[in-house]
Amino acid sequence: MESHLEAWAQQMAELVRRKTRERDQRHQTAVLNQVQAERLWVAGMDEVVHTLTRLVQALRQTDQFPQLTLLTHARSPQGTTTYMRRGALLTLKGVGQDHQTIEFAIDARPAFRPDLLTPVVRVHTIQEARHGATPLQAQVSLGVTVQGIVVWQILNPALPLPTEGSVEDLLTSLLAACFEAE
């Protein structure tokens, strides 16, 4: 009987050792080094930049939105997005009759999900008023997961934005909401 208990105890000890090894291996493969994390972040934000650029070009081609101006602040000489720790990633000016500005700014606050790479990007609208610009109004936060997927958190529940989907779905909804708010 004692040898049966000893055998069982050995099996349990081996099981625990194996599980610990597996967990450690998973952890090591899941941990990204800084270069890998920056590359994933850049790829995700590059998707945002390219999608918004395409949408603005499509709007301008209708001749209804000649005032739209998209400024990209994080472009490399090769035309790709560069990693940023502060500042504005993108600024879209001239949205709507009131010439609203949409700014995609690096946000130093903690990420809204634990699986996000830092930094996250907060999307603000700035309403141009006769007496200067009104304060920033946060609309949505964008982040890139450790798997390289762009996700978002809606900060202004009054906006009819999708809670998930593609980057294009989000940005088309955001632009539509800004144009409809006039």
C-alpha positions as CSV (number, residue, x, y, z in Angstrom):
1,M,0.0,0.0,0.0
2,E,2.8,2.3,0.8
3,S,4.5,1.8,-2.6
4,H,1.2,2.6,-4.2
5,L,1.1,6.0,-2.4
6,E,4.8,6.6,-3.1
7,A,4.2,6.0,-6.8
8,W,1.2,8.3,-6.8
9,A,3.1,11.0,-5.0
10,Q,5.9,10.7,-7.6
11,Q,3.4,11.0,-10.4
12,M,2.0,14.1,-8.8
13,A,5.4,15.6,-8.3
14,E,6.3,14.9,-12.0
15,L,2.9,16.4,-13.1
16,V,3.7,19.6,-11.1
17,R,7.2,19.8,-12.6
18,R,5.9,19.3,-16.1
19,K,3.2,21.9,-15.6
20,T,5.7,24.4,-14.2
21,R,8.0,23.8,-17.2
22,E,5.1,24.3,-19.7
23,R,4.0,27.5,-17.9
24,D,7.6,28.8,-18.0
25,Q,7.9,28.0,-21.7
26,R,4.6,29.7,-22.5
27,H,5.7,32.7,-20.5
28,Q,9.0,32.9,-22.3
29,T,7.4,32.7,-25.7
30,A,4.7,35.2,-24.7
31,V,7.2,37.8,-23.4
32,L,8.1,40.2,-26.2
33,N,11.4,42.1,-26.3
34,Q,11.2,45.8,-26.8
35,V,12.0,45.6,-30.5
36,Q,9.3,43.0,-31.2
37,A,6.8,45.1,-29.2
38,E,7.6,48.3,-31.0
39,R,7.3,46.4,-34.4
40,L,3.9,45.1,-33.4
41,W,2.8,48.6,-32.3
42,V,4.1,50.2,-35.4
43,A,2.3,47.6,-37.6
44,G,-1.0,48.2,-35.8
45,M,-0.8,52.0,-35.9
46,D,0.4,51.9,-39.5
47,E,-2.9,50.1,-40.3
48,V,-4.7,53.0,-38.6
49,V,-2.7,55.6,-40.6
50,H,-3.2,53.9,-43.9
51,T,-6.9,53.3,-43.4
52,L,-7.5,56.9,-42.4
53,T,-5.4,58.1,-45.3
54,R,-7.5,56.0,-47.7
55,L,-10.8,57.2,-46.2
56,V,-9.8,60.9,-46.4
57,Q,-8.6,60.5,-50.0
58,A,-12.0,58.9,-50.9
59,L,-13.9,61.8,-49.2
60,R,-11.8,64.4,-51.0
61,Q,-12.3,62.7,-54.4
62,T,-16.1,63.5,-54.1
63,D,-15.3,67.2,-54.2
64,Q,-17.5,67.7,-51.2
65,F,-14.7,67.8,-48.7
66,P,-11.9,69.9,-50.2
67,Q,-11.1,71.3,-46.7
68,L,-10.0,68.0,-45.2
69,T,-6.3,67.9,-44.4
70,L,-4.6,64.9,-42.9
71,L,-1.2,65.4,-41.2
72,T,0.8,62.4,-40.2
73,H,3.3,63.2,-37.6
74,A,5.0,59.8,-37.3
75,R,6.3,59.0,-40.8
76,S,9.6,57.6,-41.6
77,P,11.4,58.4,-44.8
78,Q,10.3,55.0,-46.1
79,G,6.7,56.0,-45.6
80,T,5.9,53.8,-42.6
81,T,4.7,54.8,-39.2
82,T,7.4,55.2,-36.6
83,Y,7.2,54.3,-32.9
84,M,6.2,57.2,-30.7
85,R,6.1,57.7,-26.9
86,R,4.4,61.2,-27.0
87,G,2.9,63.7,-29.3
88,A,0.2,63.3,-32.0
89,L,0.2,60.4,-34.4
90,L,-2.3,62.0,-36.8
91,T,-4.3,65.2,-37.1
92,L,-7.3,65.5,-39.4
93,K,-8.4,69.1,-39.9
94,G,-11.5,70.5,-41.6
95,V,-14.1,67.9,-40.6
96,G,-17.6,69.3,-41.2
97,Q,-19.0,72.7,-41.5
98,D,-17.4,73.8,-38.2
99,H,-13.9,72.7,-39.4
100,Q,-13.6,70.3,-36.5
101,T,-10.2,68.7,-35.8
102,I,-9.7,65.0,-35.0
103,E,-6.4,64.3,-33.2
104,F,-4.9,60.9,-32.6
105,A,-2.6,61.6,-29.7
106,I,-0.2,59.3,-27.8
107,D,-1.7,58.7,-24.3
108,A,0.6,58.2,-21.3
109,R,-2.2,56.8,-19.2
110,P,-2.2,53.1,-18.5
111,A,-3.6,50.9,-21.2
112,F,-7.3,50.1,-21.0
113,R,-6.6,46.3,-21.3
114,P,-3.8,44.3,-19.7
115,D,-2.8,42.7,-23.1
116,L,-2.0,46.0,-24.8
117,L,1.3,47.3,-25.9
118,T,2.1,50.8,-24.8
119,P,1.4,53.5,-25.5
120,V,-2.2,53.7,-26.4
121,V,-3.6,56.4,-28.7
122,R,-6.5,58.6,-27.6
123,V,-8.7,60.1,-30.3
124,H,-9.9,63.6,-29.5
125,T,-12.1,66.0,-31.3
126,I,-11.5,69.7,-31.1
127,Q,-14.3,72.0,-32.1
128,E,-13.2,75.3,-33.6
129,A,-15.2,78.1,-32.1
130,R,-15.3,81.8,-32.8
131,H,-13.4,82.5,-29.6
132,G,-10.7,79.8,-30.1
133,A,-10.8,76.0,-29.9
134,T,-12.9,74.3,-27.3
135,P,-11.3,71.8,-25.0
136,L,-10.4,68.3,-26.3
137,Q,-13.3,65.8,-26.2
138,A,-12.1,62.2,-25.9
139,Q,-13.9,59.9,-28.2
140,V,-12.1,56.6,-28.3
141,S,-8.8,55.0,-27.3
142,L,-6.9,52.7,-29.6
143,G,-4.4,50.0,-28.6
144,V,-2.5,47.2,-30.1
145,T,-2.6,43.8,-28.5
146,V,0.5,41.6,-28.0
147,Q,-0.9,39.6,-30.9
148,G,-0.7,42.7,-33.1
149,I,-4.5,43.4,-33.3
150,V,-5.8,46.9,-33.1
151,V,-8.6,47.2,-30.5
152,W,-10.4,50.2,-29.1
153,Q,-12.4,51.4,-26.1
154,I,-15.2,53.9,-26.7
155,L,-14.9,56.9,-24.4
156,N,-17.9,58.9,-25.6
157,P,-20.9,56.6,-25.3
158,A,-23.0,59.0,-27.3
159,L,-21.1,58.1,-30.5
160,P,-22.5,55.3,-32.6
161,L,-19.2,53.4,-32.9
162,P,-18.8,49.7,-33.2
163,T,-17.4,47.9,-30.2
164,E,-15.4,45.5,-32.3
165,G,-14.7,44.9,-36.0
166,S,-12.1,46.3,-38.4
167,V,-10.1,49.5,-38.1
168,E,-12.0,50.7,-41.2
169,D,-15.4,50.0,-39.5
170,L,-14.3,52.1,-36.5
171,L,-12.9,55.0,-38.6
172,T,-15.7,55.2,-41.0
173,S,-18.2,55.3,-38.1
174,L,-16.1,57.9,-36.3
175,L,-16.0,60.2,-39.4
176,A,-19.7,59.6,-40.1
177,A,-20.5,60.6,-36.5
178,C,-18.4,63.8,-36.8
179,F,-20.1,64.8,-40.1
180,E,-23.6,64.0,-38.8
181,A,-23.0,66.0,-35.6
182,E,-23.2,69.2,-37.5
